[in-house]
Amino acid sequence: MNRKNQINQKITALYCRLSLEDSRENESMSISNQKLMLRDYAEKNAMFQYEYYVDDGYTGRNFNRPSFQRMIADIEAGKVGCVITKDLSRLGRNYIEAGSYIEIFFPKHNVRYIAVTDGVDSLTRQEMDITPFKNILNDMYSRDISKKVLAGRMTRSRQGKFCGGQPPLGLMRDPDEKGHLITDPETAPVIRRIFELALDGWGCMRIAKQLMDDKVPITRVKANTECDVNYYSWGSARISHILRNPFYKGAHLVCRTHQKGIRSNTYDIIPREDWEMIENCHEAIVTPAEWEQVQEIIDRRPTIMKGNACPFYNLFHGIIYCATCGKSMQVRYEKVGRTGKNRFTGKEREPIDKAYYICQTYNRLGKNACTSHKIEARDLYNLVLKDIQDLAAMALKDADVFYQRLSSRMERRYMADASEMKKECDRLEARNQEIDSMFMSLYTDKAKGILTEQRFLKLTATLEQEQDANRKRIQDLMLVMRRTDEQESDVRTFMQEIRKYAAIQELDEAVLNRLISKILVGEVRKVDGQKCQEVKIVYNFVGEIPILGDSD
């Protein structure tokens, strides 16, 4: 039996493929047109036992397509004797893999391959010599299309348009505007609650456990049964991802990852500090100030220390620092077995009475690096509690006077800082203008032959680095100076917060994280024979607040 008769006993695979890019480019590439062309060709050539294999909406850059893989399985099972496509690009646009199928796989399984419009027929070897070159051209076309599609998507993304798949939990697509997001009334309260708990100082695992206990679903999609454990399977990683997501403050994140190559399915994760964000793109679930505050809380949360266990829970973790070296203060406990009574209450000492804080640098490197800055946990607790009570009482007693004095003090502090920042901006701008002149001088020296090409490139590269650094510093300074416009709002926000705690009698994590940015503990000094230690409390929104006397 000859080869042609063997083929006639098998089916002919009419393979059709259309990607989204192809459908936009050309109507003649449609699946229906491909089917019609392949059927006519098969019947004219007496191939009446045929079957369609169709992949609609699949790229030609890879071969992991359902119908293509089904066709390959049928070939390996000996069911297919011939494969026909409209052209070489319908088989695939990856020239390496396409060539592997045409030159190796099909011949190995005695399968004839025909690309109708390209005139390729493996049985007669017609046009086979230039087939690899056509595959390369198809691959180049695919790369070009991919670049154009990516560029278009990035352009829309940089305009603040959402181009992803499923919007983040709490948000949904705006039915009236493509690429715009609106809050989801069903799930936005869940996101709001997560941020509220984080603002109260709750860790990610603690938040996740609470949501699971309350049977809060993790998705918009209803579960088939309330017993489905995955429907409520919150985890610390998911909570962390939500708290770090800038979409919830109304910003648009351009992209989180970067694909290494067109054919590669591997991606580089873009570091958070390099994220490109477009602000004020859609309705926020939390305010930008709240989002930034949560980021600070997460960043300052310390790692759990092993050993030296004590029942005292470290309320001040992540907010207490050494005023000298800037490192965080570490909590330490007295040795087990030591007894005594609280010097304030006369009662048996509680765990907090056995705890104290010392400088991390001193603890690790000794007194030559920094001093201990030791402060008793009870003393710190009482000092912070009293300061909050005093400020809350002042805010309630005469809100207008408190507001005016606080605003006035902040304005004076800002004006002093702004003056120095303005001088620095002017100096950096003058330096950049000087560098521009130096560029012209160096170019002239190079043109005259005074400078070699290598020396010229080295000098200009150094100057460009300095100029870029100066531009970045200027941008940072400008952002800080624009804070004056938000000053009034910051003061009012702080007053609203502090007045909530007028009747406070004890501290907890929620109070500390809502009100305080950090606490700076100074070195213990002797003044007139008495030990003194300065402790600065830096509040959220308004910074450090010294005693507001009549002179303010």
N, C-alpha and C positions, 0 to 999 in steps of 0.2 A: 504493500500500500504506500503510495507516495505521500509527500508532506501536504500537498494541497487537499487531498481527500481527508487526511487526518484533521485538518483545520475545519473542513466543512461539517465534520461530525460534532464539532464543539460550537459553543455559542460565540457570537461576536459582541464584545463589550463596547458600547457606545458611551464614551465618557465625556460628560459635560461639567464645566466648572465656571463659576462666576463669582468674583469678589465684589465687595461694596464699591471699591474704587473703579473696577471695570464697568459696573452698571451705571456709574455716573458719567463715564467717559463716552460710552458708545452704545446706542440702542441695539445695534446689530449683534452685539455680543450676548444678548439675552439668552436665557436657557431655552426658551421656546424656539428661537431661531437656530440655536446649536442643534437641538433635537431634530428639527426639520432637515437641516443640511446633512447630518450624519445618517438619518434614516434613508434619505434619497440616495446617498452614496452607497450605503450597504445594499439596498435593493437593486440598484443598477449593476452592482458587482456580484449579484446572486448570493448575497449573505442574508438569508431570510430569517435565520435563527439568531436574533439579536436581543440584547437586554440593555436598558439604560442604567447608567450609574451616574447620579447627579449630586454634585456638591454646590449648593447655592449659598453664596455669602461667605465663602472660604478663600483665604489668601493663597496664592501660589508659591509663597516663600517657603512653606514647609509642606510635608506630605502626610501630616497627621489629620486626615480628613475622613469622615465616616464612610462615605461611598467609595472613596479611593482605596481605603484599607479593606473594604468588603470585596472590591474587585481583585486586589492582590491575593486575598485569601482564596477566592475562586480560581485564580490562576494557579496557585500552589496546589489546589485540589484537582487540577487538571480539567476544569470545566470550560476554560476560555482558550480559544485558539487565535483570536485577533483582537487588538485594541485600536479603536479609531477615535481620534480627537479632531476638533475643528482645525487647530494649529498646535504648534509645539508649546506655546504659552499656557494652553488649557491643561496640559499635563502637569506643568509646574514651571516656576520662574527661577528656581534655584538650579543653576546650570550644573553644579556638581552632582546633586541627587538625580536631576532629570537625565543627565548623561549616564549615570549609573543604571537607571532603569532601562534606557534605550539600548545601551551598549552591552550590558551584562545580564540584568535580570530577565528581560524579555527573551533574548536568545537562549539563555539557559533553560527556560521553560517552553521553548519552541513556540513562542507567541509572536505573531506578526504585528508590527506597529505601523499605523498610518496616521499622518497629520495632513489632512485634506488640502487646506489652502497653502501650506508650505511645500507641498509636493513631495513629502517624505514617505517612503514605503520600504520597510526593511526587507521585504521579499525580493524586490528588484534592485535594492541598494540605490534607488533613485534619490538624488539629493542628500544621501547619507554623509558624504564627505564634508559638507558645510553645516550639517546639523549641529555639531558642537558650537560653532560660531553663532548660530541663531539662538542657541540656548544661552550663550553669554549675553547676547543683546537683550533677550527677555529678562535675564537677571538684572542687567543694568537698568532696564525700564522699571522693574519692580523696586529697585533701590531708589530710583528717582521719585516714583510715586510715593514711597514710604516717607521720604524726606519732605515731600510737599504736604502730605497728610499731617505729619508731625508738626511741621512749621505752622500749618493752619490751626491745628489744635492748640499749640503754644501761644499763638497770637490771640485766639479767643480766650484762653486761660488768663493771659496777661491783661485782658480787658475785664477780668473779674467774672467771666462766664464759667459755669460749672460744666465740665466736659467729661466727667467721670461716669461710672455706672450707677451704683446705688448711692444716693446721698447719705451723709452721716446720720445716725440715729438722732431724732429730734428735729430734723429738717426734711423738707420734701420739695419736689420740683414745682415751680410756679406754672400752673396750667395756662396762664395768660402770657407768659414771657419765656422763651426758650433760653436755657442757660442760667436762669435766675432761681434762687432758692427762697423758700418761705418756711416759717416754723410749722412743725407738725403738731397740731393741738393735742394729739393723743400721747406722743412720746416726748415732747419738749419739757413737760414738767419733770420727767425722770432725769433729764440732763440737768435741769435747774437744781434738783435735789442733790445730785452728785456733787455739783460745785458748791452748794451750801454746806454739805458735810465736809468737803475739803477745806473750805474757809474756816470751819470750826476746828481744823487740825486733825481730822480723821485721816488715817493712812488708807492706801488703795485696798489692801486686803480687808480692813475693817469695813470699808464702804461696801465691798463686794459681798461680804457675809451678811450685812444688814439687808441688802437688796434681795439676796437669796431667801433670807428668813421672811421677808415681807412678800415673797413670791412676785417680784417685779419682773415682767418679761424682758428679754434682751433684744427683742425684734418687734417690728410692726406686724409681722405675719402671725396670725393666730395659730396656736398649736392644735394638733388633732385631738389631743387629750391634755387635761391639766396635770396629768401624772408624768408627762414628758419632762424628764429632769433637765434636758438640754435647753428647754424653753426658759429656764431660770438660772442657767449656769454662768453667772457672773464670775469673773476672775480678776486678780489684781492687774494683769497685763491689759485687759479690756478697759478697766477703770483708768489706768494710766494713759492709755491711748486717747480716751475721751478728754481727760483733763489737759492734755497737751495739744488738743486739736484747736487751731485758731479759727475754724469755721464757726465755733460757738460764740465768739466775740464779734461776729459779723464780718470777719476777714476771709479772703479767698487765698488758699494755698495753691500756688501754681503747680508744683509737683513735689512728691516725696522721694521719687526714685529716678534713676537714669539708666536706660538700657545700654548695655555694653556694646552691642552690635545689632545690626538689622536681623541677622539670623539667630542671634543669641537669645535664649530665654532666661539669661541671668541679668541681674540688675544691681547697681550700686545704690545704696541708701544714702540720700543727701543728709548730711549732719544738720541737726536742728538749728544751729547757729547760722547756717547758710541757706535756710528756707527763704524763698521769695514770696512775700505776702502782699496782697492788695487789700487795703483797709476799706471798711464801710461799703461792702458789696451787697449785703443783704441784712435782713433783720437779725439782731443779735439775741441769743438766749440769755447770756450774761453780759454785763458791761465790760468794756476793755479793761477798766481798772480792776474789776474782780478777777478777770482772767489773768492779768499780770500778777496780781497778789497770789493767786493759786500757784503760778509758776515759781514765785519766790519761796512759797511754803514747801513745794516739792524739792526745789534745789537745795534748800538748807536742811532738809531732813537728814539726820546723820545715820550712818550705818549702825546696826545693833552691835554693841560691844559684849564680848563673851567674858564670863567670869565676874568676880566682885559683885555678885548678885545681892539685891536688897529689895525689900518690899516697897521702898520709895519709888513712885513713878515720876520720872524726870519731866516735869511740866515745861521746863524752859529749853527743851532740846531744840536745836536749830536756830535759836534766837539770841543766845548769850555768847558774847565774844570778848576776847582780851582787848582792852583799849590801846595797848602798847604795840603788840605784834599783829593784831587783827585775826588771829586764829581763834577757833571756837574753844569755849571752856568745857572741860570734861567733868562729869559728875563722879565723885568718889564717896566712899562710905567708910565709917569707922569700923574697926575690927569687931567681929561678932563676939559678944560676951561682955562688952563694956556697957555699964548701966549708968543711970543718973536720971535726974528730973529736968524737965523743961524749965529754963530760967524765967520764962514769962508766965507760965500757968502753974508751975509747981507740981504738975502731974508727971506720970511716967512718960518718958520721951517717945514721941512718935517716930516713924521711919524718917520723916523729913528732918527731924532734929539730929539725925545721925549722918546726914548727907551734906556735902560741901562741893564747891566748884573750884577747879584750878586750871591754869592756862595749859593748853595742849602742847605748846612749844616747850614750856618749862618741864612738863611731864615727860616729854620724849628726849629733849636735848640737855636739860639741866639749867642751872642758874646763869651760866655764861651766855645762854641764848635769850632768856627772858626770865622774869621773876614769877612767882607762883600766882599772884593776884588772887589769892584764896579768899573766898567769900562763903559764909554759911548759907545753906539752902533756905533755912528759916528766915534769916535776915533779909535775903533777897526777896523772898515771898512777901514778907510784911512791907518792905519798902515799895514794891511794885503795886501791891494792893492799895496802900495808902495814897500813892500818887494818882491812881485811877479814881479812887473815891473823891479826892480833892478836886480833880479836874471835872468830874461829873457834877459835883456840887456847884462849882463855879459856872458851868454851862447851864445849869438849871436856874440858879439864883438870878442871873442877869445875862440872858443870852446875847443881847445886842452888844453890851460892853465887852463880854468875852470874845465875841466874834471880831469886833473892831480891834481889840488889843492883839489878838492872835494874827489877824490879817496884817496889821501894821508891822508886827515883828517879822513876819514872813517876808513882807515886801522889802523891809530894810535889809534883811539877809540876802534876798534875791538881788537887790540893786548892787550890793557889794560884790556878789559873785558875778553878776552880769557884766559889771565894769571890767573885771579881770578877764572874763571870757571874750568880751569884745576886743580887748587889747590883743589877746592871743589869736583871734581870728584875723585881725588886721596884719599881725606879724606873719602868719602863715600865708596869707594871700600875697603879701609883698614878696615873700620868699619864692612863691610859685612864679610870680612875674619875673623875678631875677633868674630863675631856672630856665624860663622861656628864652631869655636873652642869651643865656649860656649855651643853649641848644644851637642858636644861630651862629654863635662864635665858634663852637666846635665844628659845625658843618663847614664853615668857611675855612677853618684850619685843615679839615680833611680834604676839601676841594683843592687847596694849595699844596697838598702833599706834606704839610707839617705833621699831621696825625696819620698813623696807619689805620687801616680798616678795623683791625682787631682792637686797637686802643680806643678808637672812636666808639665802637659798639659797647665796650666795657664801661666807658664813662657815661654814655647816654643811658645805658641800662640802670646804672646807679642813680642817676638824676631822676629817671622816670619812677623808680621805686620810692624815692623821697617825695616826689610830687604827688604820687598816689596816696601815700600815707598822710600827707598834709591835707589833701582833699577829704579823706575819710574823717580826719580829726575835725575839720571845719564843719562837716555835716553833723557830727556828734554834738559839737558845741551849739550849733543852730537849733538842734532838737531840744537841748536843755534850756536854751534861752526862750524858746516858745512856750515853755511850761508856765510862764507868767500869765498866759491867757486862761489857764486852767486853775489858777490859784484860788479864786473865789469858790469854785465848785469843790475843790479839795477841802477847804476849810468847812464848808457847810456839810460835806459828807462826814468829816470827822466829828463835827458837833452832833450830827444825828446818831452816830455810833456811840459816842461817849455818854450821851444822855440816857442811853438804854441801861447803863450800869450805875445809876445813881444810888441804888439800894444794894449794891453788890457787897457780899460779906466774905466771899471766898473766891479763889482763882481756879480756873480750869483751862484746858487747851483752847476751847472755843473763844473765851474772852481774850486770851493772849494773842491768838492768831488774828482775831478780828481787829485788835487795836494796835498791836506792837509789831514793828518791823524788826528791830533788834535792840539788844541791851549791851552796852559797853561797860565793862568792869575795869576800873583803874587800879593802879598799884597801891598797896597799903603804904601810907606815909605817916610820919610823926610830925604833928604840928602842936607846938607848945606842950610837948610831952604826952600828947594824946594821939592815939592811932586814928587816922582818917582814911577814908577810901571813897573816891568819886565814882558814882554809878550814873551813867547817862541812859535814859530811856528814849529811844527813837520811835515815835509813833507813826503809824501808817498815815499817809496823805500830808501830814504837816511837819514831820521830823521831830527834833528834840524840842521840848517845851520847858524852858526854865520857869521859875516862879514869876508870875505875871503881876508885877507891882504897879503902883500908881504911875510910875515913870514911863511905862510902856505905851 
